[in-house]
Amino acid sequence: MNDSTITLPWHVVRQDDNGNRYSVGRYATRAEAQKIADSLGGPDTRLYWVERVGRSGGDG
């Protein structure tokens, strides 16, 4: 398998206080993406969650 065939179907999304959304990173598994999202979340008002690439909200 070469780099062009690797798929990373899960990404972590961040939403800031103004409602702007940003992709934080892409990952091979939902569990890996969730671990990153959990580590980034904190007491501030930013929100982090996991989405499947090409889909909106949910684990697809």
N, C-alpha and C positions, 0 to 999 in steps of 0.2 A: 504494500500500500504506500503510495506517495502522498505528498502534501495536498495535491489537487483532489484527492479522493476522500480526504478526511472531512466529515461533516460535524458541525457544532450546532445542533438544533436548539439549544437552550441559551437564553441570555438573561442577564440581570439588568433590570431597568431601575433608574433612579428618577424620582420626581421631586423637583425643588419647591420652595414655598410659593413660587409664581405659577406653578402648574406645568413648567417645562419638563419634558421627559428626555432622558439621556440613556443610551445603552452603555453599560459599564463594562461588559465583557461577554464573550460567548463560550459555552462549555459543552462537553460531550454528553453529560448526563444531567438530569434534573437535580439529583442529589448533590452533585458538585456545585451547580449553580446556586442551589438553596443554601449550601454551606457558606458560600461567598456573601450572598444577600444577608444572611443572619449575622455574619461577622461585621458587615458594614452598617447595619441598623444600630440605632442608639437613641439616646434621649432627645436628640434634636428633631426638627420637624421634617426632615427629608424622609422620603419613603423609598424603600428598595423592595423589589419583588422579582419573581421569575416568570418568564414567558417563553413559550415555544416560538421560534422564529417563524414568521409567516402567519402567526395567530395572535389574537389579542386576549390577554387575561385568561389564564387557565393552563392546565398542564396537558392538554390535548390528546 
